[in-house]
């Protein structure tokens, strides 16, 4: 979730971290264009997709049906960062920590095409379990912090609390995570 960290901790987290086994297929959620692929020490291998036109309108309509209410406000969760405007001509979907990228810059994607595979590249190696870092921005170069970002939970229906996971899902996450780490209890 997009959140400001407490005073004595480092940085800001501006995305959803979606648990995923390394090698899980990642799909273009809508018709879109690949505007960048890259790699960094923090995000690892990345893809940025640009959503415009009818696909953007579909994404905006989804928000009305998801009806997400913040559940981590006590941990600094926010809905929209400074500068985020829904009345824009494009949204940028940012995927990080990928193991493999299947696209090239400027590729035109159709909803449902595989764009890459989840992984643990970048600083994801030190987390509790493999995951996909996913952001929604209204500017390609959103800068640091929460600027020009919106909480992806407004647009994506997924389980947000460990309490919502079935016991089989919890067991699978623990298996992926390994014996050296423990999943949170809350």
C-alpha positions as CSV (number, residue, x, y, z in Angstrom):
1,X,0.0,0.0,0.0
2,X,1.1,3.5,-0.5
3,X,2.3,4.7,2.8
4,X,4.6,7.2,4.5
5,X,7.0,5.4,6.8
6,X,7.4,6.4,10.5
7,X,10.0,9.0,11.4
8,X,12.7,6.6,12.4
9,X,12.5,4.4,9.3
10,X,13.9,4.8,5.9
11,X,11.9,5.8,2.8
12,X,8.4,5.6,1.6
13,X,6.6,2.6,0.1
14,X,4.4,3.7,-2.8
15,X,3.0,0.5,-4.2
16,X,1.2,-2.8,-3.6
17,X,3.6,-5.7,-3.0
18,X,1.8,-8.8,-4.4
19,X,3.2,-12.1,-3.2
20,X,4.2,-14.2,-6.2
21,X,6.4,-17.2,-6.7
22,X,9.6,-16.5,-8.7
23,X,8.7,-17.0,-12.4
24,X,5.0,-16.2,-12.1
25,X,3.7,-14.9,-15.5
26,X,2.8,-11.2,-15.5
27,X,0.3,-10.0,-18.0
28,X,-0.6,-6.7,-19.6
29,X,-3.9,-5.9,-17.8
30,X,-5.2,-3.6,-20.6
31,X,-4.1,-2.6,-24.1
32,X,-1.1,-0.4,-23.6
33,X,2.4,0.5,-24.7
34,X,5.7,-0.4,-23.2
35,X,7.4,2.9,-22.4
36,X,10.4,1.6,-20.6
37,X,12.3,-1.4,-19.4
38,X,15.2,-1.1,-17.1
39,X,17.2,-2.2,-14.1
40,X,18.3,-0.6,-10.8
41,X,19.8,-1.7,-7.6
42,X,16.6,-1.0,-5.7
43,X,13.8,-2.0,-8.1
44,X,15.7,-4.6,-10.0
45,X,14.3,-5.4,-13.5
46,X,11.4,-3.1,-14.3
47,X,8.7,-2.5,-16.9
48,X,6.6,0.6,-17.3
49,X,3.4,0.4,-19.3
50,X,1.5,3.5,-20.6
51,X,-2.3,3.1,-20.6
52,X,-4.4,5.6,-22.6
53,X,-7.7,6.1,-24.4
54,X,-10.4,3.5,-23.9
55,X,-8.1,1.3,-21.7
56,X,-7.6,4.2,-19.3
57,X,-11.3,4.8,-19.1
58,X,-11.8,1.1,-18.3
59,X,-9.2,1.4,-15.5
60,X,-10.9,4.4,-14.1
61,X,-14.3,2.7,-14.2
62,X,-12.9,-0.3,-12.3
63,X,-12.2,2.0,-9.3
64,X,-16.0,2.5,-8.9
65,X,-16.5,-1.2,-8.5
66,X,-13.5,-2.0,-6.2
67,X,-14.7,0.6,-3.6
68,X,-11.4,0.2,-1.6
69,X,-11.3,1.9,1.8
70,X,-7.8,2.3,3.5
71,X,-7.0,-0.3,6.1
72,X,-3.5,0.8,7.1
73,X,-4.2,4.5,7.9
74,X,-2.6,3.9,11.3
75,X,0.6,3.0,9.4
76,X,0.5,6.1,7.1
77,X,-1.5,4.7,4.2
78,X,-2.6,7.3,1.7
79,X,-4.9,7.2,-1.3
80,X,-3.3,9.8,-3.5
81,X,0.1,11.4,-3.4
82,X,0.7,15.0,-4.1
83,X,0.3,15.9,-7.8
84,X,-1.8,12.8,-8.6
85,X,-4.7,13.9,-10.9
86,X,-7.3,11.4,-12.3
87,X,-8.1,13.8,-15.1
88,X,-5.0,12.9,-17.1
89,X,-4.5,11.4,-20.5
90,X,-2.3,8.5,-19.3
91,X,-1.6,6.3,-16.4
92,X,1.7,4.5,-16.0
93,X,1.8,1.0,-14.6
94,X,5.2,0.2,-13.0
95,X,6.3,-3.4,-12.3
96,X,9.5,-4.1,-10.3
97,X,11.7,-7.0,-9.1
98,X,11.2,-9.1,-12.3
99,X,13.2,-12.2,-13.1
100,X,12.6,-11.9,-16.9
101,X,11.3,-9.3,-19.3
102,X,9.4,-10.4,-22.4
103,X,8.9,-7.1,-24.1
104,X,10.9,-4.2,-25.7
105,X,10.4,-0.5,-25.4
106,X,7.7,0.8,-27.7
107,X,6.0,-2.6,-28.0
108,X,2.2,-2.3,-28.3
109,X,0.6,-4.8,-25.9
110,X,-2.9,-6.3,-26.0
111,X,-4.6,-7.1,-22.7
112,X,-3.6,-10.6,-21.6
113,X,-0.2,-10.8,-23.3
114,X,2.7,-11.9,-21.1
115,X,5.1,-9.0,-20.4
116,X,7.5,-10.8,-18.0
117,X,7.9,-12.9,-15.0
118,X,8.0,-12.1,-11.3
119,X,11.3,-12.4,-9.4
120,X,13.5,-11.1,-6.6
121,X,15.8,-8.7,-8.5
122,X,17.0,-5.5,-6.8
123,X,16.4,-5.1,-3.1
124,X,13.5,-7.8,-3.1
125,X,16.1,-10.4,-2.1
126,X,15.9,-9.1,1.5
127,X,12.1,-9.2,1.9
128,X,10.1,-11.8,3.7
129,X,8.9,-13.5,0.5
130,X,9.1,-13.1,-3.3
131,X,6.8,-10.4,-4.5
132,X,5.8,-8.1,-7.4
133,X,6.1,-4.3,-6.6
134,X,3.3,-2.6,-8.5
135,X,2.7,1.2,-8.8
136,X,0.2,3.3,-10.7
137,X,1.4,6.8,-11.6
138,X,0.0,9.7,-13.6
139,X,3.4,10.8,-14.8
140,X,6.1,8.6,-16.3
141,X,8.9,10.2,-14.2
142,X,7.0,10.5,-11.0
143,X,10.0,11.4,-8.9
144,X,10.5,10.2,-5.3
145,X,8.1,9.5,-2.5
146,X,4.4,9.4,-3.2
147,X,4.3,12.2,-5.7
148,X,2.1,11.5,-8.8
149,X,1.1,8.1,-7.4
150,X,-2.2,6.6,-6.5
151,X,-2.8,3.6,-4.2
152,X,-3.1,0.6,-6.6
153,X,-5.6,-1.0,-4.2
154,X,-8.2,1.4,-5.6
155,X,-8.0,-0.5,-9.0
156,X,-7.0,-4.1,-8.1
157,X,-9.1,-6.6,-6.3
158,X,-6.8,-8.7,-4.1
159,X,-6.4,-10.0,-0.6
160,X,-4.9,-7.2,1.5
161,X,-4.6,-8.8,4.9
162,X,-2.9,-12.1,5.9
163,X,-6.1,-12.8,7.8
164,X,-7.9,-13.0,4.4
165,X,-5.6,-15.8,3.2
166,X,-6.7,-19.4,3.4
167,X,-4.5,-21.8,5.5
168,X,-3.2,-23.3,2.2
169,X,-2.2,-19.9,1.0
170,X,-0.5,-19.1,4.2
171,X,1.4,-22.4,4.1
172,X,2.4,-21.8,0.5
173,X,3.7,-18.3,1.4
174,X,5.7,-19.8,4.3
175,X,7.1,-22.4,2.0
176,X,8.1,-19.8,-0.6
177,X,9.5,-17.6,2.1
178,X,11.6,-20.4,3.6
179,X,12.3,-21.5,7.1
180,X,14.5,-18.5,7.9
181,X,11.7,-15.9,7.9
182,X,8.3,-15.8,9.4
183,X,5.3,-14.2,7.8
184,X,3.6,-11.4,9.8
185,X,0.8,-12.5,12.1
186,X,-1.3,-9.5,11.4
